[in-house]
Structure formats: structure tokens, C-alpha cells
Amino acid sequence: MGDPSSLSELQLAIMNVLWKRREATTADVHAALADRDLAVTTVATLLQRLEKKGVITHRAEGRTFFYRSAVAARDVKRSMLRSLVNSLFSGDPAAVMSQLLTARDVSDDDLDRMQQLIDARRNDGKART
């Protein structure tokens, strides 16, 4: 598999279509991204590039290609986040959290959920030791 951390926003949009549908033709992806005003040839090129990266595969039925993801959404998110943390925050997860908390309004519900995730992670670590 290629490096899913280097996907562009448009490539991610295509991946979201494939994750949602499990399998799609170029025409299906084009229709799903109709609000972006892309040419069918552009979508076809992007699908070919994603396949070269190893993040999608295809099967052929006659002259029609059916594309599907070769990577799970969670793995792509994990890879992209790791790359972002390493490149923008020197690998410091606390700096990411600080930026997140100061860069946008965070509701009390969001803070409670984050605290629950932190507590759960802390408890997982204790269970392993």
C-alpha cells in the first residue's frame, strides 16, 4: 500500500465515496462529486493516481472498471493525523490539543467527551502494565 498520509482534499473526497459505496465506477464517483464541477476525465485521472498509490484497486467488467478502497478509513485518518502531528507539531500531541482548544470554540460537551477519551486511554495503559 502507498502512503495514505499524502492524499489531497479531492482524493479524500473520492475515498469517502468509495468507503461509503464500497465499490463505484468512474461515473458513480463523478455523480457523487457533482457539486465540485469536475470533468469525468479528471475523476478518471484521479482514480488512476489513487490506484498507483496503492490506496484503491479495481476490477473490470467488460470495459467498465469498478473501484474500491484498498485501505480502511480509520487507517488513512490515523496516517494523515500522524503526519500532521509530526510535521506541524514536532510530534507533540499536547501541542495539537492546545491548538485545537484555542483555535475554535469547544463546547462543554466536547470537553467532556475529550476527557472521557483521555480517561479511557489512561485506564487502558494501566491495564497493560
N, CA, C and O atoms as a GROMACS GRO file, in nm:
protein
  516
    1MET      N    1   0.085  -0.118   0.000
    1MET     CA    2   0.000   0.000   0.000
    1MET      C    3   0.088   0.124   0.000
    1MET      O    4   0.196   0.125   0.059
    2GLY      N    5   0.041   0.226  -0.066
    2GLY     CA    6   0.113   0.354  -0.071
    2GLY      C    7   0.095   0.430   0.059
    2GLY      O    8   0.043   0.378   0.158
    3ASP      N    9   0.140   0.553   0.057
    3ASP     CA   10   0.132   0.638   0.176
    3ASP      C   11   0.002   0.716   0.174
    3ASP      O   12  -0.010   0.814   0.100
    4PRO      N   13  -0.096   0.675   0.255
    4PRO     CA   14  -0.223   0.746   0.255
    4PRO      C   15  -0.219   0.882   0.323
    4PRO      O   16  -0.317   0.956   0.318
    5SER      N   17  -0.107   0.916   0.386
    5SER     CA   18  -0.099   1.046   0.452
    5SER      C   19  -0.081   1.160   0.352
    5SER      O   20  -0.092   1.276   0.389
    6SER      N   21  -0.052   1.126   0.226
    6SER     CA   22  -0.026   1.230   0.128
    6SER      C   23  -0.145   1.254   0.034
    6SER      O   24  -0.127   1.307  -0.076
    7LEU      N   25  -0.264   1.216   0.075
    7LEU     CA   26  -0.381   1.236  -0.010
    7LEU      C   27  -0.427   1.381  -0.006
    7LEU      O   28  -0.427   1.445   0.099
    8SER      N   29  -0.464   1.432  -0.122
    8SER     CA   30  -0.518   1.568  -0.130
    8SER      C   31  -0.664   1.569  -0.082
    8SER      O   32  -0.724   1.464  -0.062
    9GLU      N   33  -0.717   1.687  -0.066
    9GLU     CA   34  -0.856   1.701  -0.023
    9GLU      C   35  -0.951   1.636  -0.124
    9GLU      O   36  -1.048   1.572  -0.085
   10LEU      N   37  -0.923   1.653  -0.252
   10LEU     CA   38  -1.007   1.594  -0.357
   10LEU      C   39  -0.994   1.442  -0.360
   10LEU      O   40  -1.092   1.371  -0.379
   11GLN      N   41  -0.873   1.393  -0.340
   11GLN     CA   42  -0.854   1.248  -0.333
   11GLN      C   43  -0.927   1.189  -0.213
   11GLN      O   44  -0.984   1.080  -0.221
   12LEU      N   45  -0.927   1.261  -0.102
   12LEU     CA   46  -1.002   1.217   0.015
   12LEU      C   47  -1.152   1.214  -0.013
   12LEU      O   48  -1.222   1.124   0.033
   13ALA      N   49  -1.200   1.312  -0.088
   13ALA     CA   50  -1.342   1.314  -0.124
   13ALA      C   51  -1.377   1.189  -0.205
   13ALA      O   52  -1.483   1.129  -0.185
   14ILE      N   53  -1.290   1.150  -0.296
   14ILE     CA   54  -1.311   1.028  -0.375
   14ILE      C   55  -1.308   0.906  -0.284
   14ILE      O   56  -1.392   0.817  -0.297
   15MET      N   57  -1.212   0.903  -0.193
   15MET     CA   58  -1.204   0.790  -0.100
   15MET      C   59  -1.332   0.780  -0.017
   15MET      O   60  -1.380   0.670   0.009
   16ASN      N   61  -1.386   0.893   0.025
   16ASN     CA   62  -1.511   0.892   0.102
   16ASN      C   63  -1.625   0.830   0.021
   16ASN      O   64  -1.708   0.758   0.076
   17VAL      N   65  -1.629   0.859  -0.108
   17VAL     CA   66  -1.731   0.797  -0.194
   17VAL      C   67  -1.712   0.646  -0.196
   17VAL      O   68  -1.808   0.571  -0.182
   18LEU      N   69  -1.588   0.602  -0.213
   18LEU     CA   70  -1.562   0.458  -0.219
   18LEU      C   71  -1.588   0.390  -0.086
   18LEU      O   72  -1.640   0.278  -0.083
   19TRP      N   73  -1.554   0.455   0.025
   19TRP     CA   74  -1.582   0.395   0.156
   19TRP      C   75  -1.732   0.383   0.178
   19TRP      O   76  -1.780   0.284   0.232
   20LYS      N   77  -1.805   0.483   0.135
   20LYS     CA   78  -1.950   0.482   0.154
   20LYS      C   79  -2.018   0.376   0.066
   20LYS      O   80  -2.106   0.304   0.112
   21ARG      N   81  -1.977   0.369  -0.060
   21ARG     CA   82  -2.043   0.280  -0.156
   21ARG      C   83  -1.979   0.142  -0.164
   21ARG      O   84  -2.039   0.050  -0.221
   22ARG      N   85  -1.862   0.127  -0.110
   22ARG     CA   86  -1.782   0.004  -0.118
   22ARG      C   87  -1.721  -0.017  -0.256
   22ARG      O   88  -1.607  -0.063  -0.266
   23GLU      N   89  -1.793   0.015  -0.361
   23GLU     CA   90  -1.744  -0.003  -0.496
   23GLU      C   91  -1.816   0.097  -0.586
   23GLU      O   92  -1.936   0.120  -0.570
   24ALA      N   93  -1.743   0.156  -0.682
   24ALA     CA   94  -1.805   0.256  -0.768
   24ALA      C   95  -1.729   0.266  -0.900
   24ALA      O   96  -1.608   0.243  -0.907
   25THR      N   97  -1.803   0.302  -1.005
   25THR     CA   98  -1.741   0.329  -1.135
   25THR      C   99  -1.697   0.474  -1.138
   25THR      O  100  -1.728   0.552  -1.048
   26THR      N  101  -1.625   0.510  -1.242
   26THR     CA  102  -1.586   0.650  -1.260
   26THR      C  103  -1.710   0.738  -1.266
   26THR      O  104  -1.713   0.846  -1.206
   27ALA      N  105  -1.812   0.692  -1.338
   27ALA     CA  106  -1.937   0.769  -1.349
   27ALA      C  107  -2.005   0.785  -1.213
   27ALA      O  108  -2.060   0.891  -1.184
   28ASP      N  109  -2.002   0.680  -1.130
   28ASP     CA  110  -2.060   0.688  -0.996
   28ASP      C  111  -1.990   0.794  -0.912
   28ASP      O  112  -2.054   0.875  -0.846
   29VAL      N  113  -1.856   0.792  -0.916
   29VAL     CA  114  -1.778   0.889  -0.839
   29VAL      C  115  -1.804   1.030  -0.891
   29VAL      O  116  -1.821   1.124  -0.814
   30HIS      N  117  -1.806   1.044  -1.022
   30HIS     CA  118  -1.833   1.174  -1.084
   30HIS      C  119  -1.968   1.228  -1.037
   30HIS      O  120  -1.979   1.345  -1.001
   31ALA      N  121  -2.070   1.144  -1.037
   31ALA     CA  122  -2.204   1.186  -0.994
   31ALA      C  123  -2.205   1.223  -0.846
   31ALA      O  124  -2.270   1.319  -0.806
   32ALA      N  125  -2.132   1.147  -0.765
   32ALA     CA  126  -2.128   1.175  -0.621
   32ALA      C  127  -2.058   1.307  -0.590
   32ALA      O  128  -2.084   1.370  -0.488
   33LEU      N  129  -1.969   1.349  -0.680
   33LEU     CA  130  -1.894   1.473  -0.661
   33LEU      C  131  -1.944   1.583  -0.754
   33LEU      O  132  -1.869   1.675  -0.788
   34ALA      N  133  -2.070   1.574  -0.796
   34ALA     CA  134  -2.127   1.668  -0.893
   34ALA      C  135  -2.116   1.813  -0.848
   34ALA      O  136  -2.103   1.903  -0.932
   35ASP      N  137  -2.121   1.838  -0.718
   35ASP     CA  138  -2.113   1.975  -0.666
   35ASP      C  139  -1.975   2.037  -0.688
   35ASP      O  140  -1.960   2.158  -0.671
   36ARG      N  141  -1.877   1.958  -0.725
   36ARG     CA  142  -1.740   2.009  -0.746
   36ARG      C  143  -1.714   2.048  -0.891
   36ARG      O  144  -1.608   2.104  -0.922
   37ASP      N  145  -1.807   2.021  -0.980
   37ASP     CA  146  -1.796   2.062  -1.120
   37ASP      C  147  -1.668   2.009  -1.184
   37ASP      O  148  -1.594   2.085  -1.247
   38LEU      N  149  -1.643   1.879  -1.168
   38LEU     CA  150  -1.525   1.815  -1.227
   38LEU      C  151  -1.562   1.746  -1.358
   38LEU      O  152  -1.674   1.699  -1.374
   39ALA      N  153  -1.468   1.741  -1.449
   39ALA     CA  154  -1.488   1.663  -1.571
   39ALA      C  155  -1.473   1.514  -1.539
   39ALA      O  156  -1.400   1.477  -1.447
   40VAL      N  157  -1.542   1.432  -1.613
   40VAL     CA  158  -1.531   1.287  -1.594
   40VAL      C  159  -1.387   1.243  -1.613
   40VAL      O  160  -1.339   1.155  -1.541
   41THR      N  161  -1.317   1.304  -1.707
   41THR     CA  162  -1.177   1.268  -1.732
   41THR      C  163  -1.088   1.301  -1.612
   41THR      O  164  -0.991   1.231  -1.585
   42THR      N  165  -1.123   1.408  -1.541
   42THR     CA  166  -1.047   1.445  -1.420
   42THR      C  167  -1.067   1.338  -1.314
   42THR      O  168  -0.971   1.296  -1.249
   43VAL      N  169  -1.191   1.294  -1.296
   43VAL     CA  170  -1.220   1.189  -1.197
   43VAL      C  171  -1.146   1.061  -1.235
   43VAL      O  172  -1.088   0.994  -1.149
   44ALA      N  173  -1.147   1.027  -1.364
   44ALA     CA  174  -1.077   0.906  -1.410
   44ALA      C  175  -0.927   0.915  -1.380
   44ALA      O  176  -0.866   0.818  -1.336
   45THR      N  177  -0.869   1.032  -1.405
   45THR     CA  178  -0.726   1.052  -1.377
   45THR      C  179  -0.698   1.038  -1.228
   45THR      O  180  -0.600   0.974  -1.190
   46LEU      N  181  -0.782   1.098  -1.146
   46LEU     CA  182  -0.763   1.088  -1.001
   46LEU      C  183  -0.773   0.944  -0.953
   46LEU      O  184  -0.697   0.901  -0.867
   47LEU      N  185  -0.867   0.870  -1.008
   47LEU     CA  186  -0.881   0.728  -0.971
   47LEU      C  187  -0.755   0.650  -1.012
   47LEU      O  188  -0.708   0.565  -0.936
   48GLN      N  189  -0.702   0.678  -1.127
   48GLN     CA  190  -0.578   0.611  -1.171
   48GLN      C  191  -0.462   0.644  -1.078
   48GLN      O  192  -0.382   0.557  -1.043
   49ARG      N  193  -0.454   0.770  -1.038
   49ARG     CA  194  -0.346   0.810  -0.946
   49ARG      C  195  -0.360   0.743  -0.810
   49ARG      O  196  -0.261   0.701  -0.749
   50LEU      N  197  -0.483   0.734  -0.762
   50LEU     CA  198  -0.506   0.666  -0.634
   50LEU      C  199  -0.469   0.518  -0.643
   50LEU      O  200  -0.417   0.460  -0.548
   51GLU      N  201  -0.496   0.458  -0.758
   51GLU     CA  202  -0.458   0.318  -0.776
   51GLU      C  203  -0.306   0.303  -0.780
   51GLU      O  204  -0.252   0.208  -0.724
   52LYS      N  205  -0.238   0.395  -0.846
   52LYS     CA  206  -0.091   0.391  -0.849
   52LYS      C  207  -0.032   0.406  -0.708
   52LYS      O  208   0.071   0.347  -0.677
   53LYS      N  209  -0.100   0.484  -0.623
   53LYS     CA  210  -0.055   0.500  -0.484
   53LYS      C  211  -0.082   0.374  -0.403
   53LYS      O  212  -0.026   0.357  -0.294
   54GLY      N  213  -0.167   0.286  -0.455
   54GLY     CA  214  -0.197   0.162  -0.384
   54GLY      C  215  -0.310   0.174  -0.284
   54GLY      O  216  -0.330   0.083  -0.203
   55VAL      N  217  -0.385   0.283  -0.287
   55VAL     CA  218  -0.493   0.300  -0.189
   55VAL      C  219  -0.629   0.254  -0.242
   55VAL      O  220  -0.724   0.240  -0.165
   56ILE      N  221  -0.638   0.231  -0.374
   56ILE     CA  222  -0.759   0.172  -0.430
   56ILE      C  223  -0.718   0.063  -0.529
   56ILE      O  224  -0.604   0.058  -0.575
   57THR      N  225  -0.813  -0.022  -0.560
   57THR     CA  226  -0.796  -0.126  -0.660
   57THR      C  227  -0.917  -0.122  -0.752
   57THR      O  228  -1.014  -0.051  -0.726
   58HIS      N  229  -0.910  -0.199  -0.860
   58HIS     CA  230  -1.028  -0.207  -0.946
   58HIS      C  231  -1.046  -0.350  -0.997
   58HIS      O  232  -0.954  -0.432  -0.996
   59ARG      N  233  -1.168  -0.375  -1.041
   59ARG     CA  234  -1.197  -0.497  -1.115
   59ARG      C  235  -1.270  -0.453  -1.241
   59ARG      O  236  -1.338  -0.350  -1.242
   60ALA      N  237  -1.256  -0.529  -1.346
   60ALA     CA  238  -1.316  -0.492  -1.474
   60ALA      C  239  -1.432  -0.585  -1.507
   60ALA      O  240  -1.425  -0.706  -1.487
   61GLU      N  241  -1.538  -0.525  -1.557
   61GLU     CA  242  -1.649  -0.599  -1.616
   61GLU      C  243  -1.664  -0.544  -1.756
   61GLU      O  244  -1.722  -0.437  -1.776
   62GLY      N  245  -1.613  -0.616  -1.851
   62GLY     CA  246  -1.609  -0.562  -1.986
   62GLY      C  247  -1.516  -0.442  -1.988
   62GLY      O  248  -1.400  -0.452  -1.948
   63ARG      N  249  -1.568  -0.330  -2.034
   63ARG     CA  250  -1.487  -0.208  -2.040
   63ARG      C  251  -1.509  -0.116  -1.919
   63ARG      O  252  -1.454  -0.007  -1.914
   64THR      N  253  -1.588  -0.162  -1.824
   64THR     CA  254  -1.618  -0.080  -1.707
   64THR      C  255  -1.532  -0.124  -1.589
   64THR      O  256  -1.525  -0.242  -1.555
   65PHE      N  257  -1.467  -0.026  -1.528
   65PHE     CA  258  -1.388  -0.052  -1.408
   65PHE      C  259  -1.472  -0.019  -1.285
   65PHE      O  260  -1.540   0.083  -1.279
   66PHE      N  261  -1.465  -0.108  -1.187
   66PHE     CA  262  -1.530  -0.087  -1.058
   66PHE      C  263  -1.418  -0.071  -0.955
   66PHE      O  264  -1.340  -0.163  -0.930
   67TYR      N  265  -1.413   0.047  -0.895
   67TYR     CA  266  -1.308   0.080  -0.800
   67TYR      C  267  -1.354   0.056  -0.657
   67TYR      O  268  -1.472   0.070  -0.624
   68ARG      N  269  -1.259   0.018  -0.574
   68ARG     CA  270  -1.286   0.002  -0.430
   68ARG      C  271  -1.161   0.038  -0.352
   68ARG      O  272  -1.049   0.030  -0.402
   69SER      N  273  -1.184   0.076  -0.228
   69SER     CA  274  -1.072   0.114  -0.142
   69SER      C  275  -0.990  -0.009  -0.105
   69SER      O  276  -1.044  -0.117  -0.082
   70ALA      N  277  -0.860   0.010  -0.099
   70ALA     CA  278  -0.769  -0.094  -0.052
   70ALA      C  279  -0.722  -0.065   0.091
   70ALA      O  280  -0.645  -0.142   0.148
   71VAL      N  281  -0.770   0.046   0.147
   71VAL     CA  282  -0.732   0.085   0.283
   71VAL      C  283  -0.858   0.127   0.360
   71VAL      O  284  -0.953   0.180   0.302
   72ALA      N  285  -0.856   0.102   0.488
   72ALA     CA  286  -0.969   0.140   0.573
   72ALA      C  287  -0.962   0.290   0.605
   72ALA      O  288  -0.854   0.347   0.617
   73ALA      N  289  -1.078   0.350   0.620
   73ALA     CA  290  -1.086   0.493   0.653
   73ALA      C  291  -1.008   0.524   0.780
   73ALA      O  292  -0.937   0.624   0.787
   74ARG      N  293  -1.020   0.440   0.880
   74ARG     CA  294  -0.951   0.466   1.008
   74ARG      C  295  -0.800   0.465   0.991
   74ARG      O  296  -0.729   0.540   1.058
   75ASP      N  297  -0.749   0.379   0.902
   75ASP     CA  298  -0.604   0.374   0.878
   75ASP      C  299  -0.555   0.500   0.807
   75ASP      O  300  -0.447   0.550   0.836
   76VAL      N  301  -0.636   0.550   0.713
   76VAL     CA  302  -0.600   0.674   0.643
   76VAL      C  303  -0.601   0.790   0.741
   76VAL      O  304  -0.509   0.872   0.743
   77LYS      N  305  -0.705   0.799   0.823
   77LYS     CA  306  -0.713   0.907   0.922
   77LYS      C  307  -0.595   0.900   1.019
   77LYS      O  308  -0.535   1.003   1.051
   78ARG      N  309  -0.562   0.783   1.063
   78ARG     CA  310  -0.450   0.765   1.157
   78ARG      C  311  -0.320   0.810   1.091
   78ARG      O  312  -0.240   0.880   1.152
   79SER      N  313  -0.298   0.769   0.967
   79SER     CA  314  -0.176   0.804   0.896
   79SER      C  315  -0.167   0.954   0.870
   79SER      O  316  -0.061   1.014   0.889
   80MET      N  317  -0.278   1.015   0.827
   80MET     CA  318  -0.278   1.158   0.800
   80MET      C  319  -0.258   1.238   0.928
   80MET      O  320  -0.187   1.339   0.928
   81LEU      N  321  -0.320   1.195   1.037
   81LEU     CA  322  -0.304   1.265   1.164
   81LEU      C  323  -0.161   1.253   1.215
   81LEU      O  324  -0.104   1.350   1.264
   82ARG      N  325  -0.104   1.134   1.203
   82ARG     CA  326   0.036   1.114   1.246
   82ARG      C  327   0.128   1.207   1.167
   82ARG      O  328   0.218   1.269   1.224
   83SER      N  329   0.106   1.215   1.038
   83SER     CA  330   0.188   1.302   0.954
   83SER      C  331   0.173   1.449   0.994
   83SER      O  332   0.270   1.523   1.001
   84LEU      N  333   0.048   1.490   1.019
   84LEU     CA  334   0.021   1.627   1.060
   84LEU      C  335   0.087   1.659   1.195
   84LEU      O  336   0.151   1.763   1.210
   85VAL      N  337   0.072   1.570   1.290
   85VAL     CA  338   0.132   1.590   1.423
   85VAL      C  339   0.284   1.600   1.411
   85VAL      O  340   0.346   1.686   1.474
   86ASN      N  341   0.341   1.512   1.332
   86ASN     CA  342   0.487   1.514   1.317
   86ASN      C  343   0.537   1.638   1.244
   86ASN      O  344   0.638   1.697   1.284
   87SER      N  345   0.467   1.678   1.138
   87SER     CA  346   0.518   1.789   1.057
   87SER      C  347   0.487   1.927   1.118
   87SER      O  348   0.571   2.016   1.113
   88LEU      N  349   0.368   1.945   1.173
   88LEU     CA  350   0.332   2.077   1.225
   88LEU      C  351   0.359   2.096   1.374
   88LEU      O  352   0.378   2.208   1.420
   89PHE      N  353   0.363   1.986   1.447
   89PHE     CA  354   0.373   1.998   1.593
   89PHE      C  355   0.492   1.920   1.651
   89PHE      O  356   0.495   1.891   1.770
   90SER      N  357   0.587   1.888   1.567
   90SER     CA  358   0.710   1.817   1.609
   90SER      C  359   0.679   1.692   1.691
   90SER      O  360   0.753   1.657   1.783
   91GLY      N  361   0.570   1.626   1.656
   91GLY     CA  362   0.535   1.501   1.724
   91GLY      C  363   0.475   1.519   1.861
   91GLY      O  364   0.463   1.421   1.936
   92ASP      N  365   0.436   1.638   1.898
   92ASP     CA  366   0.386   1.667   2.033
   92ASP      C  367   0.233   1.668   2.036
   92ASP      O  368   0.172   1.767   1.994
   93PRO      N  369   0.170   1.561   2.086
   93PRO     CA  370   0.023   1.557   2.088
   93PRO      C  371  -0.039   1.663   2.178
   93PRO      O  372  -0.150   1.708   2.152
   94ALA      N  373   0.030   1.702   2.284
   94ALA     CA  374  -0.023   1.807   2.372
   94ALA      C  375  -0.032   1.941   2.298
   94ALA      O  376  -0.124   2.019   2.321
   95ALA      N  377   0.062   1.967   2.209
   95ALA     CA  378   0.057   2.090   2.129
   95ALA      C  379  -0.061   2.088   2.033
   95ALA      O  380  -0.123   2.191   2.007
   96VAL      N  381  -0.092   1.970   1.982
   96VAL     CA  382  -0.210   1.956   1.895
   96VAL      C  383  -0.336   1.990   1.974
   96VAL      O  384  -0.421   2.066   1.928
   97MET      N  385  -0.347   1.934   2.092
   97MET     CA  386  -0.465   1.957   2.176
   97MET      C  387  -0.475   2.104   2.213
   97MET      O  388  -0.584   2.161   2.211
   98SER      N  389  -0.365   2.165   2.247
   98SER     CA  390  -0.364   2.307   2.282
   98SER      C  391  -0.413   2.391   2.164
   98SER      O  392  -0.496   2.481   2.182
   99GLN      N  393  -0.363   2.362   2.046
   99GLN     CA  394  -0.405   2.435   1.926
   99GLN      C  395  -0.554   2.415   1.899
   99GLN      O  396  -0.625   2.510   1.867
  100LEU      N  397  -0.600   2.293   1.913
  100LEU     CA  398  -0.740   2.263   1.891
  100LEU      C  399  -0.829   2.340   1.989
  100LEU      O  400  -0.932   2.394   1.950
  101LEU      N  401  -0.789   2.345   2.112
  101LEU     CA  402  -0.870   2.411   2.214
  101LEU      C  403  -0.870   2.563   2.201
  101LEU      O  404  -0.967   2.628   2.240
  102THR      N  405  -0.764   2.620   2.147
  102THR     CA  406  -0.758   2.766   2.134
  102THR      C  407  -0.801   2.816   1.997
  102THR      O  408  -0.833   2.934   1.982
  103ALA      N  409  -0.803   2.729   1.897
  103ALA     CA  410  -0.832   2.772   1.760
  103ALA      C  411  -0.980   2.776   1.728
  103ALA      O  412  -1.019   2.836   1.627
  104ARG      N  413  -1.063   2.714   1.810
  104ARG     CA  414  -1.207   2.714   1.780
  104ARG      C  415  -1.285   2.702   1.910
  104ARG      O  416  -1.232   2.665   2.014
  105ASP      N  417  -1.412   2.735   1.900
  105ASP     CA  418  -1.499   2.720   2.016
  105ASP      C  419  -1.520   2.570   2.042
  105ASP      O  420  -1.554   2.494   1.952
  106VAL      N  421  -1.500   2.532   2.165
  106VAL     CA  422  -1.518   2.394   2.205
  106VAL      C  423  -1.624   2.393   2.314
  106VAL      O  424  -1.609   2.459   2.417
  107SER      N  425  -1.731   2.319   2.291
  107SER     CA  426  -1.842   2.315   2.386
  107SER      C  427  -1.804   2.234   2.509
  107SER      O  428  -1.708   2.157   2.508
  108ASP      N  429  -1.881   2.252   2.614
  108ASP     CA  430  -1.861   2.172   2.734
  108ASP      C  431  -1.881   2.023   2.704
  108ASP      O  432  -1.811   1.939   2.760
  109ASP      N  433  -1.975   1.991   2.616
  109ASP     CA  434  -1.996   1.851   2.576
  109ASP      C  435  -1.872   1.796   2.506
  109ASP      O  436  -1.833   1.682   2.531
  110ASP      N  437  -1.810   1.877   2.419
  110ASP     CA  438  -1.687   1.835   2.353
  110ASP      C  439  -1.577   1.810   2.455
  110ASP      O  440  -1.505   1.711   2.448
  111LEU      N  441  -1.564   1.902   2.551
  111LEU     CA  442  -1.462   1.887   2.654
  111LEU      C  443  -1.486   1.761   2.737
  111LEU      O  444  -1.392   1.689   2.771
  112ASP      N  445  -1.612   1.736   2.771
  112ASP     CA  446  -1.646   1.615   2.847
  112ASP      C  447  -1.609   1.489   2.768
  112ASP      O  448  -1.554   1.394   2.824
  113ARG      N  449  -1.639   1.490   2.641
  113ARG     CA  450  -1.607   1.374   2.557
  113ARG      C  451  -1.456   1.354   2.546
  113ARG      O  452  -1.407   1.242   2.553
  114MET      N  453  -1.382   1.464   2.530
  114MET     CA  454  -1.236   1.455   2.525
  114MET      C  455  -1.181   1.399   2.656
  114MET      O  456  -1.091   1.315   2.656
  115GLN      N  457  -1.236   1.445   2.766
  115GLN     CA  458  -1.190   1.396   2.896
  115GLN      C  459  -1.219   1.248   2.911
  115GLN      O  460  -1.137   1.173   2.965
  116GLN      N  461  -1.334   1.204   2.863
  116GLN     CA  462  -1.367   1.061   2.868
  116GLN      C  463  -1.269   0.980   2.785
  116GLN      O  464  -1.227   0.871   2.826
  117LEU      N  465  -1.233   1.032   2.668
  117LEU     CA  466  -1.136   0.962   2.584
  117LEU      C  467  -0.999   0.956   2.650
  117LEU      O  468  -0.931   0.853   2.642
  118ILE      N  469  -0.959   1.065   2.713
  118ILE     CA  470  -0.830   1.068   2.784
  118ILE      C  471  -0.832   0.969   2.900
  118ILE      O  472  -0.737   0.893   2.919
  119ASP      N  473  -0.940   0.970   2.977
  119ASP     CA  474  -0.952   0.878   3.090
  119ASP      C  475  -0.950   0.732   3.044
  119ASP      O  476  -0.886   0.647   3.106
  120ALA      N  477  -1.021   0.704   2.935
  120ALA     CA  478  -1.023   0.567   2.883
  120ALA      C  479  -0.884   0.525   2.837
  120ALA      O  480  -0.842   0.412   2.861
  121ARG      N  481  -0.814   0.615   2.772
  121ARG     CA  482  -0.678   0.584   2.725
  121ARG      C  483  -0.586   0.561   2.845
  121ARG      O  484  -0.505   0.468   2.845
  122ARG      N  485  -0.598   0.645   2.946
  122ARG     CA  486  -0.516   0.630   3.066
  122ARG      C  487  -0.543   0.495   3.133
  122ARG      O  488  -0.450   0.427   3.177
  123ASN      N  489  -0.670   0.456   3.141
  123ASN     CA  490  -0.707   0.328   3.202
  123ASN      C  491  -0.658   0.210   3.120
  123ASN      O  492  -0.620   0.107   3.176
  124ASP      N  493  -0.657   0.223   2.986
  124ASP     CA  494  -0.602   0.117   2.900
  124ASP      C  495  -0.455   0.096   2.929
  124ASP      O  496  -0.408  -0.017   2.934
  125GLY      N  497  -0.382   0.206   2.947
  125GLY     CA  498  -0.239   0.198   2.976
  125GLY      C  499  -0.212   0.128   3.109
  125GLY      O  500  -0.116   0.052   3.121
  126LYS      N  501  -0.298   0.154   3.210
  126LYS     CA  502  -0.281   0.090   3.340
  126LYS      C  503  -0.309  -0.058   3.333
  126LYS      O  504  -0.246  -0.137   3.403
  127ALA      N  505  -0.405  -0.097   3.247
  127ALA     CA  506  -0.441  -0.237   3.236
  127ALA      C  507  -0.328  -0.318   3.171
  127ALA      O  508  -0.316  -0.438   3.196
  128ARG      N  509  -0.246  -0.254   3.089
  128ARG     CA  510  -0.136  -0.324   3.019
  128ARG      C  511  -0.012  -0.339   3.108
  128ARG      O  512   0.071  -0.426   3.082
  129THR      N  513   0.000  -0.257   3.210
  129THR     CA  514   0.123  -0.262   3.292
  129THR      C  515   0.109  -0.360   3.406
  129THR      O  516   0.202  -0.377   3.484
   0.00000   0.00000   0.00000
